[in-house]
């Protein structure tokens, strides 16, 4: 049989069964024969195989295959016909080999013949060509383009082009056409277009900004009342008694008038002193909620009694009739709780009282702090004794608690910002949190030359807040220049509008109905002065006037006379050197975000522009342009004739200066440092001079007309007994180098201790002696071992006129040659011995205790 016959077609049809090469095989039985073919499930040699009744061929029934009966095939060669030739595999002698081509690439088709070894053609930068990819040793790939149908994750920086798009993963922001500025999450170098809405806060960068003040400060706002009033170009504020509270963005500055808070325990930081429980209620200090500080008063009413709650009273003896009073506080009433009634009672010296707000000022539940206030006038015919604030639940059936904080009782007709004794510019009249508080008047002003745009053109804007726009002091200033108010913006409560003007041109806004915060902006140029309120143009006046009086300061929240305090919050104040357009004003208001200068790179602005800061450090020159001061932030900076490095500080220039050299960790002085004291009368000056006349570069201190001393630490007093002498020189007797520690609390002739290294004749001396009749004590390792009037060592002739006290010790080691050691020891029987030990080690007992 030819070998190709093994791969002849096999057809299976329902009618004929199996046909091979056109002949049919009928599976009816072993004797069935069609066209000379016979099939059997138990064939003898020469018959075809057929399935048995179970559809199986018994393995034992298969005869041994005779390779010799296969025409043209040798032993085992039949295995090559597992696959036809040309299909990509070559089988010979039980070896399988791949056919050509020899290299796998993106376009490989395995249809050639022959034996070979395959290789892979791949590249990390194939260019505009089809290729398999492999990374570089660093894991990189360079492609002409990449299409991603699914998600793409990049774990590091991502750059498109030359920073056309730069995602800075380490910095956490994105730049378009630039490396992003660290202060922004998205920094676009160029115009930005949105073809849809921009939703949310978006701060505006204002060009030509002279001074922007954010008045921000550290958290937590409940306990930290500090902040920073410095302008963005370094304008340092002149400020007194300011404190900072939460503003529109971060903190805002409080500029308030002097006041007294009559509430004696306004925030319960240390306890519930002066808080009384009423009708079965309980009161306690609680850290669950706090508006100011860390605690508030927790009042838990008795649900079986009406008007159960708490109260706090002022001290008795307030006095006066027809007095204005205002009470305010914060109340936190959790949701689900019944209403709470707050009211005030004025108790008079005759025992009668008036009530204000009773049953009229119910506070409903809200999971936030709510502000409550009431103003009233006491009786004209009675003398006031004290005032009580009540907070009580008028109904029964609800024992849920409520919380009180920031209580303020003022003897005035309007509320001012809350304060208590621990806040900046404030104090307690007695025990903290158990007495009244006082607040000193606040002041905030800036050098006019650093921030004021002038009368020709400019803009002022701020976000402002008053506790009660309807009930406040008249004419509180937002800003003002000059006593007469020629350039000013203020609120007029009696008419409910703003008054404003530039250079003497004054006008009024339309009547306003304000609550909470308001955004105000004042612009002016040569033709008009315009006032914007909450982003909209309200009033336009004529051209600015020409009056620009004042004391040289720009006042914020008060005026030159020290009055007309704003009594509220001022935030996001800004002065711009041009008149902003209506669109810019509206955009700033609508942005609901702080304003920023056009760039974060700024120069320090001072009245004469002599001080500035840049990327290299902080610098100052005098009016002639000479170097005066430097704080260097870079290495190799040439300044004032010297080369400064990072961290160096220089006062002066190369001719005369004080320099801190951070690399050397030393201060270098070129010149003379002199201090002129006020006492004693004969002390001319202290001078520390590096003199070329002394090779040691001696330091000198001039004390009087006859001697020169270096004096450290203590002020000379009468008789010059309070001093430490390090170096003394007498013009008449030469050098006398010594340390002189004089008496600290007595005249020079008593109790003085002196250690001298050289006497006036130049002889080397070492001596210790007292002055006068006082004893001297010498300490060594905490032990007093010499007391008395003097000690002679070497050739000095002063006698020992006191006592030498020695402690018992173990026998010491032998001293070196030409020395002796004196010591005291126990003789083993409880007696003290005075001994001497010599270089040989021998010990001589001088005396034994009797």
MARFILO-263099 format. One record per residue (C-alpha): x, y, z; residue in three letters. Coordinates in steps of 0.05 Angstrom, whole numbers, padded with zeros to 5 digits, always signed. Example, Ala and Ser with C-alpha at 12.3 -4.5 7.8 and 13.67 -1.06 7.14 Angstrom:
BEGIN
+00246-00090+00156ALA
+00273-00021+00143SER
This chain:
BEGIN
+00000+00000+00000UNK
+00027+00069-00017UNK
+00039+00115+00041UNK
-00007+00168+00015UNK
-00065+00118+00021UNK
-00063+00127+00096UNK
-00088+00198+00089UNK
-00144+00185+00039UNK
-00210+00218+00052UNK
-00259+00184+00100UNK
-00332+00200+00089UNK
-00387+00182+00138UNK
-00459+00185+00115UNK
-00523+00162+00148UNK
-00542+00119+00089UNK
-00478+00085+00071UNK
-00438+00086+00136UNK
-00363+00094+00125UNK
-00333+00101+00057UNK
-00259+00102+00042UNK
-00234+00124-00026UNK
-00304+00114-00054UNK
-00315+00044-00025UNK
-00366+00032+00030UNK
-00356-00006+00094UNK
-00420-00032+00125UNK
-00416-00041+00201UNK
-00472-00095+00203UNK
-00427-00154+00219UNK
-00359-00186+00211UNK
-00378-00219+00145UNK
-00402-00155+00112UNK
-00361-00140+00051UNK
-00369-00083+00003UNK
-00324-00071-00057UNK
-00273-00120-00031UNK
-00266-00087+00037UNK
-00280-00125+00100UNK
-00284-00093+00169UNK
-00281-00127+00237UNK
-00275-00107+00310UNK
-00229-00168+00319UNK
-00192-00167+00254UNK
-00142-00216+00228UNK
-00083-00188+00189UNK
-00105-00153+00126UNK
-00174-00131+00151UNK
-00197-00061+00169UNK
-00219-00045+00240UNK
-00292-00036+00257UNK
-00325-00013+00323UNK
-00360-00066+00364UNK
-00431-00060+00389UNK
-00408-00014+00446UNK
-00372+00033+00398UNK
-00303+00010+00421UNK
-00243-00027+00391UNK
-00214-00077+00441UNK
-00139-00064+00449UNK
-00123-00138+00453UNK
-00156-00149+00385UNK
-00106-00102+00349UNK
-00051-00143+00315UNK
+00021-00120+00314UNK
+00035-00068+00262UNK
+00085-00095+00211UNK
+00127-00036+00189UNK
+00153-00077+00131UNK
+00082-00082+00102UNK
+00080-00006+00093UNK
+00106+00008+00025UNK
+00166+00055+00024UNK
+00173+00061+00099UNK
+00228+00037+00145UNK
+00220+00019+00218UNK
+00188+00075+00259UNK
+00185+00123+00200UNK
+00109+00122+00202UNK
+00113+00174+00258UNK
+00128+00230+00209UNK
+00057+00226+00183UNK
+00028+00254+00246UNK
+00026+00319+00206UNK
+00033+00334+00132UNK
+00095+00366+00105UNK
+00099+00441+00100UNK
+00056+00456+00161UNK
+00113+00486+00203UNK
+00139+00422+00236UNK
+00190+00371+00210UNK
+00190+00302+00243UNK
+00248+00255+00231UNK
+00278+00200+00275UNK
+00233+00222+00331UNK
+00261+00293+00328UNK
+00215+00352+00319UNK
+00244+00416+00289UNK
+00212+00482+00269UNK
+00216+00502+00196UNK
+00242+00569+00171UNK
+00241+00629+00178UNK
+00298+00633+00228UNK
+00275+00697+00263UNK
+00208+00712+00294UNK
+00184+00782+00281UNK
+00118+00819+00279UNK
+00108+00794+00207UNK
+00133+00722+00213UNK
+00092+00667+00176UNK
+00115+00596+00191UNK
+00104+00563+00123UNK
+00176+00550+00099UNK
+00212+00484+00103UNK
+00279+00465+00132UNK
+00310+00457+00200UNK
+00334+00519+00237UNK
+00336+00557+00304UNK
+00286+00614+00316UNK
+00307+00683+00343UNK
+00263+00741+00364UNK
+00271+00809+00330UNK
+00249+00864+00380UNK
+00266+00937+00397UNK
+00256+00988+00454UNK
+00251+01044+00402UNK
+00226+01017+00336UNK
+00206+01084+00307UNK
+00150+01084+00256UNK
+00155+01010+00241UNK
+00120+00945+00260UNK
+00160+00908+00313UNK
+00158+00865+00374UNK
+00175+00906+00437UNK
+00226+00897+00491UNK
+00244+00946+00546UNK
+00312+00976+00559UNK
+00354+00954+00617UNK
+00322+01011+00656UNK
+00252+00987+00637UNK
+00239+01041+00585UNK
+00203+01042+00518UNK
+00200+01095+00464UNK
+00140+01093+00417UNK
+00115+01136+00360UNK
+00044+01131+00387UNK
+00003+01091+00437UNK
-00070+01076+00439UNK
-00100+01051+00504UNK
-00170+01022+00505UNK
-00172+01009+00580UNK
-00146+01043+00643UNK
-00076+01073+00644UNK
-00038+01080+00710UNK
+00026+01120+00717UNK
+00062+01116+00784UNK
+00113+01172+00772UNK
+00117+01239+00737UNK
+00084+01243+00669UNK
+00107+01292+00616UNK
+00080+01308+00547UNK
+00128+01348+00503UNK
+00169+01404+00534UNK
+00122+01409+00594UNK
+00061+01418+00549UNK
+00030+01374+00602UNK
+00071+01359+00665UNK
+00041+01316+00720UNK
+00088+01324+00780UNK
+00073+01261+00821UNK
+00122+01279+00877UNK
+00094+01349+00885UNK
+00022+01328+00874UNK
+00003+01379+00821UNK
-00003+01390+00746UNK
+00028+01442+00699UNK
+00006+01461+00629UNK
+00061+01493+00588UNK
+00103+01498+00652UNK
+00130+01462+00712UNK
+00075+01475+00763UNK
+00083+01526+00819UNK
+00081+01488+00886UNK
+00025+01533+00914UNK
-00025+01511+00860UNK
-00054+01442+00843UNK
-00061+01464+00770UNK
-00015+01516+00740UNK
-00029+01540+00669UNK
+00023+01583+00633UNK
-00023+01617+00585UNK
-00097+01631+00575UNK
-00148+01583+00603UNK
-00214+01571+00566UNK
-00273+01532+00594UNK
-00328+01514+00545UNK
-00373+01496+00603UNK
-00384+01516+00675UNK
-00328+01523+00724UNK
-00360+01500+00789UNK
-00333+01511+00859UNK
-00280+01556+00890UNK
-00233+01589+00841UNK
-00185+01642+00868UNK
-00169+01702+00825UNK
-00098+01726+00815UNK
-00098+01802+00814UNK
-00045+01841+00776UNK
-00015+01905+00803UNK
-00030+01886+00875UNK
+00004+01932+00925UNK
-00016+01897+00989UNK
-00059+01835+01001UNK
-00072+01814+01073UNK
-00104+01747+01086UNK
-00101+01756+01162UNK
-00092+01681+01171UNK
-00063+01643+01230UNK
-00053+01574+01259UNK
-00105+01524+01280UNK
-00142+01503+01322UNK
-00187+01564+01317UNK
-00222+01547+01382UNK
-00159+01558+01424UNK
-00109+01596+01380UNK
-00126+01670+01372UNK
-00061+01692+01338UNK
-00052+01712+01266UNK
-00009+01750+01216UNK
-00027+01820+01191UNK
+00035+01826+01146UNK
+00020+01846+01074UNK
+00040+01801+01017UNK
+00098+01848+00998UNK
+00126+01849+01068UNK
+00087+01909+01095UNK
+00094+01901+01170UNK
+00033+01924+01208UNK
+00034+01970+01268UNK
-00015+01932+01312UNK
-00039+01931+01383UNK
-00088+01886+01419UNK
-00111+01847+01358UNK
-00138+01776+01359UNK
-00160+01730+01303UNK
-00223+01689+01294UNK
-00250+01644+01239UNK
-00262+01685+01176UNK
-00289+01672+01107UNK
-00224+01636+01089UNK
-00180+01614+01147UNK
-00178+01669+01199UNK
-00198+01742+01200UNK
-00173+01799+01243UNK
-00214+01830+01299UNK
-00205+01905+01311UNK
-00250+01923+01369UNK
-00260+01978+01419UNK
-00243+01973+01493UNK
-00295+01935+01532UNK
-00311+01895+01595UNK
-00344+01827+01595UNK
-00385+01822+01659UNK
-00395+01747+01652UNK
-00350+01717+01705UNK
-00344+01648+01675UNK
-00357+01656+01601UNK
-00328+01591+01573UNK
-00324+01540+01631UNK
-00252+01520+01614UNK
-00236+01505+01687UNK
-00305+01488+01716UNK
-00377+01511+01726UNK
-00364+01567+01776UNK
-00422+01617+01776UNK
-00467+01571+01734UNK
-00529+01551+01772UNK
-00575+01491+01760UNK
-00649+01507+01760UNK
-00711+01464+01771UNK
-00676+01397+01778UNK
-00627+01406+01720UNK
-00555+01385+01724UNK
-00496+01426+01697UNK
-00426+01403+01681UNK
-00365+01421+01640UNK
-00365+01382+01575UNK
-00315+01368+01520UNK
-00369+01342+01472UNK
-00378+01409+01438UNK
-00338+01474+01443UNK
-00344+01540+01407UNK
-00286+01573+01444UNK
-00233+01535+01482UNK
-00239+01460+01495UNK
-00302+01458+01536UNK
-00373+01485+01542UNK
-00427+01484+01595UNK
-00472+01423+01589UNK
-00542+01432+01618UNK
-00586+01370+01625UNK
-00658+01391+01644UNK
-00704+01351+01689UNK
-00758+01325+01642UNK
-00810+01326+01697UNK
-00806+01401+01709UNK
-00819+01460+01663UNK
-00766+01514+01657UNK
-00710+01468+01679UNK
-00642+01493+01659UNK
-00586+01539+01681UNK
-00566+01612+01693UNK
-00506+01656+01706UNK
-00507+01723+01742UNK
-00460+01782+01743UNK
-00430+01807+01807UNK
-00476+01851+01849UNK
-00470+01926+01853UNK
-00471+01945+01779UNK
-00508+02009+01796UNK
-00539+02062+01751UNK
-00606+02072+01718UNK
-00627+02075+01645UNK
-00566+02034+01628UNK
-00555+02000+01560UNK
-00537+01926+01564UNK
-00525+01873+01512UNK
-00519+01799+01525UNK
-00495+01747+01475UNK
-00477+01674+01477UNK
-00471+01612+01434UNK
-00519+01553+01442UNK
-00514+01483+01414UNK
-00580+01445+01415UNK
-00573+01376+01383UNK
-00627+01354+01334UNK
-00687+01322+01366UNK
-00684+01365+01428UNK
-00742+01411+01448UNK
-00735+01487+01443UNK
-00695+01525+01495UNK
-00716+01594+01520UNK
-00661+01646+01532UNK
-00676+01711+01567UNK
-00646+01763+01613UNK
-00667+01792+01680UNK
-00645+01858+01710UNK
-00649+01855+01786UNK
-00652+01922+01823UNK
-00629+01940+01892UNK
-00701+01941+01917UNK
-00709+01867+01900UNK
-00754+01878+01839UNK
-00733+01859+01769UNK
-00748+01868+01695UNK
-00745+01811+01645UNK
-00724+01817+01572UNK
-00738+01766+01518UNK
-00775+01717+01563UNK
-00816+01670+01519UNK
-00796+01708+01456UNK
-00727+01682+01440UNK
-00737+01606+01435UNK
-00679+01570+01402UNK
-00695+01509+01360UNK
-00653+01448+01352UNK
-00595+01449+01302UNK
-00531+01409+01302UNK
-00489+01472+01301UNK
-00471+01531+01345UNK
-00523+01586+01341UNK
-00513+01658+01361UNK
-00562+01690+01409UNK
-00563+01762+01433UNK
-00609+01812+01466UNK
-00602+01887+01481UNK
-00643+01925+01532UNK
-00645+01988+01575UNK
-00654+01982+01650UNK
-00706+02020+01690UNK
-00699+02095+01694UNK
-00727+02098+01764UNK
-00689+02041+01798UNK
-00616+02026+01813UNK
-00588+01964+01780UNK
-00557+01910+01825UNK
-00540+01852+01778UNK
-00561+01817+01714UNK
-00577+01744+01703UNK
-00577+01704+01638UNK
-00626+01645+01637UNK
-00626+01585+01590UNK
-00685+01538+01606UNK
-00729+01488+01570UNK
-00801+01513+01580UNK
-00834+01445+01569UNK
-00831+01378+01604UNK
-00817+01309+01576UNK
-00748+01322+01547UNK
-00684+01311+01586UNK
-00637+01318+01526UNK
-00579+01365+01540UNK
-00561+01432+01509UNK
-00494+01469+01511UNK
-00475+01541+01524UNK
-00409+01577+01508UNK
-00379+01646+01495UNK
-00424+01685+01542UNK
-00414+01761+01541UNK
-00450+01814+01581UNK
-00432+01886+01562UNK
-00454+01954+01588UNK
-00469+01981+01518UNK
-00527+01982+01469UNK
-00495+01937+01417UNK
-00454+01873+01415UNK
-00379+01872+01402UNK
-00337+01811+01384UNK
-00332+01760+01440UNK
-00271+01760+01485UNK
-00247+01734+01551UNK
-00187+01745+01595UNK
-00138+01696+01562UNK
-00143+01725+01492UNK
-00091+01773+01464UNK
-00100+01844+01490UNK
-00147+01819+01545UNK
-00141+01806+01619UNK
-00180+01781+01680UNK
-00199+01828+01736UNK
-00185+01772+01786UNK
-00181+01697+01784UNK
-00181+01669+01714UNK
-00248+01641+01693UNK
-00279+01668+01756UNK
-00279+01743+01746UNK
-00295+01796+01694UNK
-00252+01807+01632UNK
-00225+01870+01601UNK
-00205+01883+01529UNK
-00159+01939+01507UNK
-00175+01977+01444UNK
-00146+01948+01381UNK
-00104+01985+01329UNK
-00082+01964+01259UNK
-00046+02010+01212UNK
+00007+02007+01156UNK
+00057+02056+01130UNK
+00018+02094+01077UNK
+00077+02095+01029UNK
+00078+02019+01026UNK
+00006+02004+01008UNK
-00035+02065+00988UNK
-00045+02071+00913UNK
-00054+02146+00915UNK
-00111+02190+00893UNK
-00104+02183+00818UNK
-00124+02109+00811UNK
-00133+02048+00855UNK
-00177+01995+00887UNK
-00192+01973+00957UNK
-00230+01910+00974UNK
-00245+01866+01035UNK
-00294+01816+01063UNK
-00325+01846+01126UNK
-00372+01823+01181UNK
-00408+01856+01239UNK
-00442+01817+01295UNK
-00506+01856+01283UNK
-00509+01903+01222UNK
-00574+01934+01249UNK
-00548+01947+01319UNK
-00476+01970+01323UNK
-00435+02031+01339UNK
-00444+02087+01288UNK
-00390+02099+01235UNK
-00345+02039+01246UNK
-00287+02044+01197UNK
-00267+01991+01146UNK
-00207+02035+01127UNK
-00188+02107+01131UNK
-00131+02155+01116UNK
-00129+02220+01155UNK
-00169+02245+01213UNK
-00220+02282+01171UNK
-00236+02219+01132UNK
-00222+02245+01063UNK
-00207+02174+01039UNK
-00250+02125+01077UNK
-00302+02070+01077UNK
-00348+02060+01137UNK
-00416+02034+01157UNK
-00472+02080+01181UNK
-00520+02038+01223UNK
-00572+02092+01232UNK
-00585+02095+01157UNK
-00563+02023+01141UNK
-00514+02042+01087UNK
-00440+02053+01073UNK
-00407+02120+01069UNK
-00346+02125+01025UNK
-00300+02172+00989UNK
-00230+02186+00961UNK
-00192+02250+00971UNK
-00252+02287+01001UNK
-00307+02266+00953UNK
-00357+02231+00999UNK
-00422+02196+00984UNK
-00470+02143+01009UNK
-00489+02075+00984UNK
-00561+02053+00976UNK
-00594+02025+01039UNK
-00572+01954+01052UNK
-00602+01895+01088UNK
-00540+01856+01108UNK
-00529+01796+01151UNK
-00466+01755+01159UNK
-00407+01774+01115UNK
-00406+01825+01059UNK
-00355+01837+01003UNK
-00341+01910+00991UNK
-00297+01941+00937UNK
-00280+02013+00924UNK
-00249+02034+00858UNK
-00227+02102+00833UNK
-00194+02135+00774UNK
-00192+02205+00745UNK
-00266+02204+00727UNK
-00304+02167+00782UNK
-00306+02134+00850UNK
-00347+02070+00851UNK
-00372+02026+00908UNK
-00387+01952+00896UNK
-00426+01911+00947UNK
-00426+01835+00941UNK
-00399+01839+00871UNK
-00448+01889+00842UNK
-00439+01963+00828UNK
-00480+02001+00879UNK
-00461+02075+00875UNK
-00418+02119+00830UNK
-00391+02187+00852UNK
-00352+02239+00813UNK
-00277+02244+00807UNK
-00234+02237+00870UNK
-00217+02298+00910UNK
-00147+02324+00924UNK
-00144+02320+01000UNK
-00094+02269+01024UNK
-00081+02289+01096UNK
-00064+02246+01156UNK
-00006+02222+01197UNK
+00026+02179+01144UNK
-00012+02115+01162UNK
-00066+02074+01128UNK
-00115+02051+01182UNK
-00154+01986+01178UNK
-00214+01977+01224UNK
-00204+02042+01261UNK
-00179+02113+01248UNK
-00124+02161+01268UNK
-00160+02186+01330UNK
-00160+02116+01359UNK
-00235+02107+01355UNK
-00289+02084+01305UNK
-00268+02012+01313UNK
-00299+01963+01264UNK
-00320+01917+01322UNK
-00323+01857+01275UNK
-00281+01816+01227UNK
-00241+01840+01167UNK
-00214+01788+01119UNK
-00179+01786+01051UNK
-00161+01860+01050UNK
-00127+01885+00988UNK
-00101+01950+00957UNK
-00090+01950+00881UNK
-00053+02004+00842UNK
-00106+02007+00788UNK
-00181+02011+00785UNK
-00208+01941+00774UNK
-00264+01932+00724UNK
-00334+01912+00742UNK
-00322+01843+00713UNK
-00260+01833+00756UNK
-00297+01854+00819UNK
-00353+01806+00802UNK
-00305+01749+00787UNK
-00269+01759+00854UNK
-00335+01759+00892UNK
-00364+01699+00855UNK
-00299+01659+00861UNK
-00316+01645+00934UNK
-00241+01640+00947UNK
-00184+01683+00973UNK
-00151+01733+00926UNK
-00078+01725+00907UNK
-00025+01768+00875UNK
-00011+01753+00802UNK
+00053+01715+00821UNK
+00081+01683+00882UNK
+00148+01718+00869UNK
+00149+01784+00907UNK
+00196+01838+00931UNK
+00196+01867+01001UNK
+00161+01934+00999UNK
+00184+01990+01045UNK
+00170+02065+01044UNK
+00235+02082+01007UNK
+00242+02015+00972UNK
+00308+02001+01005UNK
+00291+01931+01028UNK
+00271+01872+00984UNK
+00271+01796+00981UNK
+00283+01753+00921UNK
+00301+01681+00905UNK
+00372+01692+00932UNK
+00356+01723+00999UNK
+00336+01786+01037UNK
+00373+01851+01022UNK
+00376+01923+01045UNK
+00415+01984+01023UNK
+00420+02055+01050UNK
+00393+02115+01011UNK
+00461+02120+00975UNK
+00456+02049+00951UNK
+00509+02021+00998UNK
+00501+01951+01026UNK
+00469+01953+01095UNK
+00441+01884+01110UNK
+00437+01815+01079UNK
+00410+01746+01094UNK
+00439+01702+01040UNK
+00402+01640+01014UNK
+00451+01617+00961UNK
+00525+01602+00955UNK
+00575+01649+00922UNK
+00533+01713+00926UNK
+00573+01777+00917UNK
+00546+01830+00964UNK
+00577+01891+00999UNK
+00647+01874+00974UNK
+00645+01804+01003UNK
+00625+01735+00980UNK
+00568+01706+01020UNK
+00545+01634+01023UNK
+00480+01602+01041UNK
+00460+01619+01113UNK
+00508+01678+01121UNK
+00483+01742+01152UNK
+00518+01809+01141UNK
+00507+01876+01174UNK
+00546+01930+01139UNK
+00596+01921+01082UNK
+00668+01899+01072UNK
+00696+01961+01106UNK
+00658+01954+01172UNK
+00612+01897+01189UNK
+00586+01843+01234UNK
+00582+01777+01197UNK
+00555+01709+01216UNK
+00593+01657+01176UNK
+00552+01594+01180UNK
+00606+01549+01151UNK
+00655+01572+01205UNK
+00602+01576+01259UNK
+00629+01643+01282UNK
+00613+01717+01285UNK
+00664+01763+01252UNK
+00670+01836+01274UNK
+00706+01887+01233UNK
+00707+01952+01272UNK
+00694+01972+01344UNK
+00636+01953+01389UNK
+00621+02005+01442UNK
+00568+02010+01496UNK
+00559+02072+01539UNK
+00533+02055+01609UNK
+00492+02101+01653UNK
+00529+02084+01717UNK
+00576+02090+01752UNK
+00590+02162+01737UNK
+00664+02152+01723UNK
+00652+02096+01673UNK
+00661+02126+01604UNK
+00645+02067+01559UNK
+00654+01994+01547UNK
+00696+01980+01486UNK
+00716+01914+01454UNK
+00771+01931+01406UNK
+00814+01886+01363UNK
+00878+01926+01366UNK
+00936+01915+01319UNK
+00981+01939+01375UNK
+00972+01873+01411UNK
+00990+01810+01376UNK
+00939+01771+01416UNK
+00883+01815+01389UNK
+00866+01835+01461UNK
+00795+01854+01481UNK
+00789+01916+01523UNK
+00736+01946+01568UNK
+00745+02017+01591UNK
+00718+02026+01662UNK
+00749+02090+01687UNK
+00804+02140+01673UNK
+00860+02099+01706UNK
+00847+02026+01689UNK
+00820+01987+01631UNK
+00780+01925+01645UNK
+00737+01875+01608UNK
+00674+01871+01649UNK
+00627+01812+01641UNK
+00557+01798+01665UNK
+00544+01845+01723UNK
+00529+01919+01725UNK
+00580+01962+01761UNK
+00549+01994+01822UNK
+00573+02044+01872UNK
+00645+02029+01889UNK
+00651+01983+01829UNK
+00644+01922+01873UNK
+00596+01883+01827UNK
+00643+01862+01772UNK
+00684+01807+01741UNK
+00753+01829+01715UNK
+00784+01786+01661UNK
+00840+01832+01638UNK
+00866+01895+01672UNK
+00918+01944+01649UNK
+00943+02002+01691UNK
+00978+02057+01651UNK
+01025+02070+01709UNK
+01044+02000+01729UNK
+01038+01958+01666UNK
+00996+01895+01655UNK
+00961+01858+01710UNK
+00925+01798+01683UNK
+00875+01771+01733UNK
+00806+01747+01747UNK
+00771+01789+01800UNK
+00704+01765+01827UNK
+00681+01820+01873UNK
+00627+01816+01926UNK
+00557+01813+01897UNK
+00517+01844+01954UNK
+00565+01887+01993UNK
+00619+01938+01986UNK
+00685+01921+01953UNK
+00721+01917+02020UNK
+00677+01859+02045UNK
+00672+01788+02022UNK
+00711+01797+01957UNK
+00743+01736+01924UNK
+00803+01747+01880UNK
+00845+01700+01837UNK
+00906+01736+01809UNK
+00951+01709+01755UNK
+01001+01767+01752UNK
+01012+01825+01798UNK
+01023+01898+01778UNK
+01099+01889+01777UNK
+01095+01832+01727UNK
+01110+01777+01777UNK
+01072+01712+01767UNK
+01027+01698+01826UNK
+00972+01651+01845UNK
+00935+01669+01909UNK
+00866+01667+01940UNK
+00847+01715+01994UNK
+00785+01750+02021UNK
+00776+01824+02029UNK
+00762+01850+02098UNK
+00744+01802+02154UNK
+00701+01753+02115UNK
+00723+01681+02109UNK
+00734+01648+02042UNK
+00713+01578+02022UNK
+00744+01537+01966UNK
+00704+01480+01937UNK
+00730+01419+01901UNK
+00682+01366+01874UNK
+00628+01393+01921UNK
+00671+01388+01984UNK
+00692+01448+02025UNK
+00765+01438+02040UNK
+00793+01507+02055UNK
+00762+01560+02097UNK
+00793+01621+02129UNK
+00827+01686+02113UNK
+00882+01666+02066UNK
+00924+01611+02033UNK
+00997+01619+02012UNK
+01024+01578+01954UNK
+01094+01584+01926UNK
+01132+01649+01941UNK
+01073+01692+01960UNK
+01084+01717+02031UNK
+01012+01725+02056UNK
+01002+01680+02117UNK
+00947+01629+02126UNK
+00904+01659+02179UNK
+00844+01612+02173UNK
+00831+01538+02177UNK
+00841+01482+02126UNK
+00786+01430+02129UNK
+00802+01361+02101UNK
+00756+01301+02094UNK
+00781+01231+02109UNK
+00799+01192+02046UNK
+00833+01127+02028UNK
+00909+01131+02022UNK
+00922+01165+01955UNK
+00973+01143+01903UNK
+01044+01168+01908UNK
+01056+01236+01877UNK
+01109+01250+01823UNK
+01180+01270+01841UNK
+01190+01333+01882UNK
+01118+01332+01907UNK
+01081+01312+01970UNK
+01008+01294+01982UNK
+00974+01316+02046UNK
+00913+01278+02066UNK
+00869+01255+02124UNK
+00851+01182+02137UNK
+00820+01136+02188UNK
+00872+01097+02228UNK
+00827+01035+02231UNK
+00804+01050+02302UNK
+00758+01108+02287UNK
+00811+01161+02296UNK
+00831+01212+02243UNK
+00904+01216+02222UNK
+00939+01273+02185UNK
+00988+01243+02137UNK
+01037+01258+02081UNK
+01055+01212+02024UNK
+01120+01220+01985UNK
+01141+01200+01914UNK
+01173+01137+01942UNK
+01105+01115+01967UNK
+01123+01123+02039UNK
+01069+01151+02085UNK
+01088+01194+02145UNK
+01035+01202+02199UNK
+01040+01274+02223UNK
+00988+01269+02278UNK
+00934+01223+02304UNK
+00869+01244+02335UNK
+00875+01239+02411UNK
